[in-house]
Structure formats: structure tokens, C-alpha cells
Amino acid sequence: MPPLMRTLAAPAAAQVRRWVLDAFPREGSGIEYDVPAGDPGLFGPDSVTWRIHAEFPGMLAGGLCALMLQTLHPRALAAVYDHSNFRGDLVGRLRRTTDFVAGTTYAPEGEARKLIARVRAIHARIGGHTADGQAYRADDPALLSWVHVTEAYGFLEGCRRYGREVPVKLADRYYDEVRRMAEALGAVEVPGSEAEVAAYFARVQPQLRADTRTWEVLGVLARARLPVPAAGLSRDVFLGAGAALLPGWACERLGRTRWQRMRDRASARMMRAMAPLFRVALPDGLAQRACRRMGLSPAVLERWP
């Protein structure tokens, strides 16, 4: 954003900053980002991942897109439905997921490994049966792959829609980088390119469906109230921007009507217009802190590696 526009946008950016930090406070995660100096973490400053995950609007919308996709997998959905407190504390669950993604992306390697070990221990205790009797375990490599692929897809497409263009070559590199995270959690045969992700989605679609639990979880999302001004409007814009990232086949399975898709596109345009404000409002995020830990200017994130 040019300096003059940045000055004019400063009051609105200050309001956006308050909204973001109220909804996703930085204190309390217990994750150390600043030391030891020179520790690149799991990805490092030469990664595509550091750049894609630095785009806050894309990560927010992409994460919501991933949640919508995940409601289509009966066994993955059952694990959340039976063992998560999403009904009473959806915002808390979103914050914990945000902390995990941020920590494994930008924290030093030791911190990232602790987060992975903690999640693996939680997954090892979770299991049960779907409503129609299918057994599931949260540490099932196939379910871990599904959750990972939906998230990586959402984050990449969110960056493209609300951040910056990502050429196919760099998109392939992103998928190849982040699959090491899925593998560390126990996933296997994780796709590592756009073509492999498209093939994966085609292969898994026969297992997917929308049912009463899908609608219940989506209903909780649709009623969520973030701790920000105009909570209902903000939620609708964020959810619409996330839904705008869904593949066509997922829109059909989720029964999104022509009217809903029109609203999704309107939300996407609004999110795209707001994206520069987020960059002005959040010049000191975790990506920037990770750069400083490495002795680098955060400006390196503005250029592809």
C-alpha cells in the first residue's frame, strides 16, 4: 500500500487490529517464538509456507473452508462431533487450531515438536463409531491425511483469493513442504502437489456425504459470534469468503444454492478489498517475529523464495 494510502487507512487499520487481537489474542498460547536466535523451525524463511501462512485473511477464510470440507467426511466429523466442545466453545476451538498452525509454522523447532507430540497424544485417546456404526480413530492415517489436505487446500486458495498470486510451481512446493507436518502427525501417502491434491479429492469423494451432523455443525458455525463489533455481519463475511473457496463438487454436496453462492462471491469481494487493511493493521505478527529471530527483515516475506 502506498504511504499516502497507508496514512489514510490508519484509523480503519487500528480498528481492524483491535478486532483481530480480541478474536485471536496473542497472549496465553504458551508458545515461545523469539528464542533461540537463528532457529528456523520446521520450515524456515526460505519456505513458501512462511509466506502463505502470513496472509491473515487467506488463513482465516481458508480455515473456515477447511472446516466446511471436513464436515463431509463421516468418520472425521464423528471424531469432532463426539469429542469436541465445539457447540459450547467454537471460538476456543478455532483459537486452539490457530495456535497449532501458527506454532508449527513459525515457532522454533523444539516448540513445534512439543505441539505435535501434544496433538498426537490427544489423538491417541480419541475413537468411537459413526452414527451408522463405522469405527473411527483420530490417529487413523487416512483421517489425518483428510484433515491435512483440506486445511492446506484452504490456506493455499485463501492466499490466492485474498492475498497474492501463487504460481503452480510454488503451489506444488507449498504442498510438498506442509505434508511433512501431516506425516509428523501420523498421516501417510500425503499428496505433495496440486495435481496430487486434485487426484486425492477425486479418489476420496465416494466416501463423502452431507447428513444431519453436517448440518448441525454448519449451523453452529453460522450462529457463531466472534468477540468483534458487528459480530453477525463479520461472521457472515468471513464464512462467505471461506465458502467461496470451496471446490464446485463440495458446493454441490453441501447443497449451496445459487443465492448462497452469489452471497459467497460478494463476501469474497469484500474480503479481498479489506486485505490491505489487515496488512497495515498487523505489521508485527508471528511471521515477522520469526524473521527477527532469524536476524532477517520481515520484508523478505514480500518476495517469493
TIKOLSE-925917 format. One line per 3 residues: number of its first residue (from 1); their letters; for each residue x negated, y negated, z of C-alpha. Coordinates in Angstrom, 1 decimal, m for minus. Example, Ala and Ser with C-alpha at 12.3 -4.5 7.8 and 13.67 -1.06 7.14 Angstrom:
<nodes>
1) as) m12.3,4.5,7.8 | m13.7,1.1,7.1
</nodes>
This chain:
<nodes>
1) mpp) 0.0,0.0,0.0 | m1.5,m3.4,m0.9 | m2.5,m5.7,2.0
4) lmr) 0.4,m8.2,1.5 | 3.0,m5.4,1.4 | 1.4,m3.8,4.4
7) tla) 1.8,m7.1,6.3 | 5.4,m7.5,5.2 | 6.2,m3.9,6.1
10) apa) 4.6,m4.1,9.6 | 7.8,m4.7,11.6 | 9.6,m1.8,10.0
13) aaq) 6.5,0.4,10.3 | 6.4,m0.4,14.0 | 10.0,0.8,14.4
16) vrr) 9.2,4.0,12.4 | 6.2,4.6,14.7 | 8.4,4.4,17.8
19) wvl) 10.9,6.8,16.2 | 8.2,9.4,15.3 | 6.5,9.3,18.6
22) daf) 9.7,9.5,20.5 | 10.8,12.6,18.5 | 7.3,14.2,18.4
25) pre) 5.3,12.9,21.3 | 1.6,13.5,21.2 | 1.1,14.0,24.9
28) gsg) 1.8,17.2,26.6 | 0.8,19.7,24.0 | m2.4,20.6,25.9
31) iey) m4.4,20.8,22.7 | m7.8,19.3,22.6 | m8.6,17.5,19.3
34) dvp) m11.6,15.3,20.0 | m14.3,17.7,21.1 | m16.7,19.4,20.4
37) agd) m18.0,16.9,17.9 | m18.8,18.5,14.5 | m16.4,21.4,14.9
40) pgl) m14.5,21.8,11.6 | m11.7,24.0,13.0 | m10.2,26.7,10.8
43) fgp) m10.1,24.6,7.6 | m12.4,21.5,7.8 | m12.5,18.2,6.0
46) dsv) m13.2,19.7,2.6 | m9.9,21.6,2.6 | m6.8,20.9,0.6
49) twr) m4.9,21.9,3.8 | m6.1,18.9,5.8 | m4.7,16.6,3.1
52) iha) m1.4,18.2,2.5 | m0.7,18.6,6.3 | m1.5,14.9,6.8
55) efp) 1.7,13.8,4.9 | 4.2,13.4,7.7 | 7.4,13.0,5.5
58) gml) 6.4,16.1,3.5 | 5.7,18.1,6.6 | 8.9,17.2,8.2
61) agg) 11.1,17.8,5.2 | 9.1,20.9,4.3 | 9.5,22.4,7.7
64) lca) 13.3,21.9,7.5 | 13.3,23.5,4.1 | 11.4,26.5,5.5
67) lml) 13.9,26.9,8.3 | 16.8,26.9,5.8 | 15.0,29.6,3.8
70) qtl) 14.2,31.7,6.9 | 17.9,31.9,7.7 | 18.4,34.1,4.6
73) hpr) 16.3,37.0,5.9 | 18.4,39.1,8.2 | 15.6,40.6,10.3
76) ala) 13.6,37.3,10.6 | 16.8,35.5,11.5 | 17.7,38.1,14.1
79) avy) 14.4,37.5,15.9 | 15.2,33.8,16.2 | 18.9,34.4,17.0
82) dhs) 18.3,36.9,19.8 | 15.2,35.5,21.4 | 15.1,31.7,20.8
85) nfr) 16.8,28.9,22.7 | 17.4,27.0,19.5 | 21.1,26.5,20.5
88) gdl) 20.2,24.5,23.6 | 16.8,23.1,22.7 | 16.4,22.8,18.9
91) vgr) 14.3,19.7,19.2 | 12.0,21.5,21.7 | 11.6,24.4,19.3
94) lrr) 10.8,22.1,16.4 | 8.2,20.4,18.6 | 6.5,23.7,19.6
97) ttd) 6.3,24.7,15.9 | 4.9,21.3,15.1 | 2.3,21.6,17.8
100) fva) 1.2,25.1,16.5 | 0.9,23.9,12.9 | m1.0,20.8,13.9
103) gtt) m3.3,22.6,16.3 | m4.2,25.4,13.9 | m4.8,22.8,11.2
106) yap) m6.8,20.1,12.9 | m8.0,21.3,16.4 | m11.5,22.7,16.9
109) ege) m11.7,26.5,16.1 | m11.6,27.6,19.8 | m8.3,25.7,20.4
112) ark) m6.8,27.1,17.1 | m7.8,30.7,18.1 | m6.1,30.2,21.5
115) lia) m2.9,29.1,19.8 | m3.0,32.1,17.5 | m3.6,34.5,20.4
118) rvr) m0.7,33.0,22.4 | 1.7,33.4,19.5 | 0.6,36.9,18.8
121) aih) 1.2,37.8,22.5 | 4.7,36.3,22.3 | 5.5,38.2,19.0
124) ari) 4.4,41.5,20.6 | 7.2,41.2,23.1 | 10.0,40.5,20.7
127) ggh) 12.1,43.2,19.0 | 15.6,44.4,18.6 | 18.2,45.2,16.0
130) tad) 20.2,43.1,13.5 | 24.0,42.9,13.6 | 24.1,45.8,11.1
133) gqa) 21.6,48.0,13.0 | 18.3,47.3,11.2 | 15.3,47.4,13.6
136) yra) 13.0,44.4,13.7 | 9.8,43.3,15.5 | 8.5,39.8,15.4
139) ddp) 5.0,41.1,14.8 | 6.1,43.0,11.7 | 3.6,42.1,9.0
142) all) 6.4,41.7,6.4 | 8.3,39.3,8.6 | 5.2,37.3,9.4
145) swv) 4.5,37.0,5.6 | 8.0,35.8,5.0 | 7.8,33.1,7.7
148) hvt) 4.4,32.0,6.4 | 5.3,31.8,2.8 | 8.5,29.8,3.4
151) eay) 6.5,27.3,5.5 | 3.6,27.0,3.1 | 6.1,26.6,0.2
154) gfl) 8.0,23.9,2.1 | 4.9,22.0,3.1 | 3.4,22.0,m0.4
157) egc) 6.6,21.0,m2.1 | 7.2,18.4,0.6 | 3.8,16.8,m0.1
160) rry) 4.6,16.8,m3.9 | 8.0,15.2,m3.4 | 7.3,12.7,m0.6
163) gre) 3.5,12.4,m0.6 | 1.4,12.8,m3.7 | 1.0,14.9,m6.7
166) vpv) m0.7,18.3,m6.1 | m2.1,19.8,m9.4 | m1.6,23.5,m9.8
169) kla) m5.3,24.2,m9.3 | m5.2,22.5,m5.9 | m1.9,24.1,m5.0
172) dry) m3.4,27.5,m5.6 | m6.3,26.5,m3.4 | m3.9,25.5,m0.7
175) yde) m2.0,28.8,m0.7 | m5.4,30.6,m0.6 | m6.6,28.6,2.3
178) vrr) m3.5,28.9,4.5 | m3.0,32.6,4.0 | m5.9,33.1,6.4
181) mae) m3.6,31.7,9.1 | m0.9,34.3,8.3 | m3.5,37.0,8.3
184) alg) m4.8,35.9,11.7 | m1.2,36.3,13.0 | m1.0,39.8,11.5
187) ave) 0.5,39.3,8.1 | m0.7,41.4,5.1 | m0.6,41.1,1.4
190) vpg) 0.0,37.4,1.7 | 0.3,35.6,m1.7 | m2.6,33.2,m2.4
193) sea) m1.4,31.2,m5.5 | 1.7,29.5,m6.9 | 2.2,32.4,m9.3
196) eva) 1.9,34.9,m6.5 | 4.3,33.0,m4.3 | 6.9,32.9,m7.2
199) ayf) 6.4,36.7,m7.6 | 6.8,37.2,m3.9 | 10.1,35.3,m3.8
202) arv) 11.4,37.3,m6.7 | 10.4,40.5,m5.0 | 12.0,39.7,m1.6
205) qpq) 15.3,38.3,m2.9 | 17.1,41.6,m2.8 | 16.6,41.6,1.0
208) lra) 18.1,38.2,1.5 | 21.7,37.1,2.2 | 23.7,34.4,4.0
211) dtr) 26.0,35.7,6.8 | 27.7,34.3,9.9 | 24.5,34.0,11.7
214) twe) 23.0,32.0,8.8 | 26.0,29.5,9.0 | 25.7,29.3,12.8
217) vlg) 22.0,28.4,12.7 | 22.6,25.9,9.9 | 25.4,24.4,11.9
220) vla) 23.1,23.9,14.9 | 20.7,22.1,12.5 | 23.5,20.0,11.1
223) rar) 24.5,18.8,14.6 | 21.0,18.2,16.0 | 20.4,14.8,17.5
226) lpv) 16.8,13.6,17.4 | 15.8,11.1,20.0 | 15.8,8.2,17.5
229) paa) 18.1,5.3,16.6 | 21.0,6.2,14.2 | 20.4,9.8,15.1
232) gls) 23.1,11.2,12.9 | 22.1,9.3,9.8 | 18.4,10.1,10.4
235) rdv) 19.2,13.8,10.8 | 21.3,13.8,7.6 | 18.5,12.1,5.6
238) flg) 15.8,14.5,6.9 | 18.0,17.6,6.4 | 19.0,16.4,2.9
241) aga) 15.3,15.8,2.0 | 14.5,19.3,3.2 | 17.4,20.9,1.2
244) all) 16.2,19.0,m1.9 | 13.0,21.1,m1.8 | 14.9,24.5,m1.9
247) pgw) 14.4,26.7,m4.9 | 17.5,27.0,m7.1 | 18.1,30.6,m6.1
250) ace) 18.1,29.6,m2.4 | 20.6,26.8,m3.0 | 22.9,29.4,m4.6
253) rlg) 22.6,31.9,m1.8 | 23.2,29.1,0.8 | 26.3,28.0,m1.2
256) rtr) 25.2,24.4,m1.6 | 27.9,22.7,m3.5 | 27.5,20.2,m6.3
259) wqr) 28.4,17.4,m3.9 | 25.8,18.6,m1.3 | 23.1,18.7,m4.0
262) mrd) 23.9,15.2,m5.0 | 23.6,14.1,m1.4 | 20.3,16.0,m1.1
265) ras) 18.9,14.1,m4.1 | 20.0,10.8,m2.6 | 18.2,11.8,0.7
268) arm) 15.1,12.7,m1.3 | 15.0,9.3,m2.9 | 15.4,7.6,0.5
271) mra) 12.6,9.8,2.0 | 10.4,9.0,m1.0 | 11.0,5.3,m0.6
274) map) 10.2,5.5,3.2 | 7.0,7.5,2.8 | 4.7,4.4,2.6
277) lfr) 6.1,3.2,5.9 | 5.1,6.4,7.6 | 1.5,6.0,6.3
280) val) 1.4,2.4,7.7 | 3.0,3.5,10.9 | 0.8,6.4,11.7
283) pdg) m2.8,5.5,10.9 | m4.1,7.3,14.0 | m2.6,10.8,13.6
286) laq) m4.2,14.1,14.3 | m5.8,14.3,10.8 | m7.6,11.0,11.5
289) rac) m8.7,12.2,14.9 | m10.1,15.4,13.3 | m12.0,13.4,10.8
292) rrm) m13.6,11.3,13.5 | m14.5,14.5,15.4 | m16.4,15.4,12.3
295) gls) m18.1,11.9,12.1 | m16.1,11.0,8.9 | m14.0,8.1,7.9
298) pav) m10.3,9.1,7.7 | m10.5,7.6,4.2 | m11.8,10.9,2.9
301) ler) m8.3,12.3,3.2 | m7.2,9.9,0.5 | m9.2,11.8,m2.1
304) wp) m8.8,15.4,m3.1 | m11.9,17.6,m2.3
</nodes>
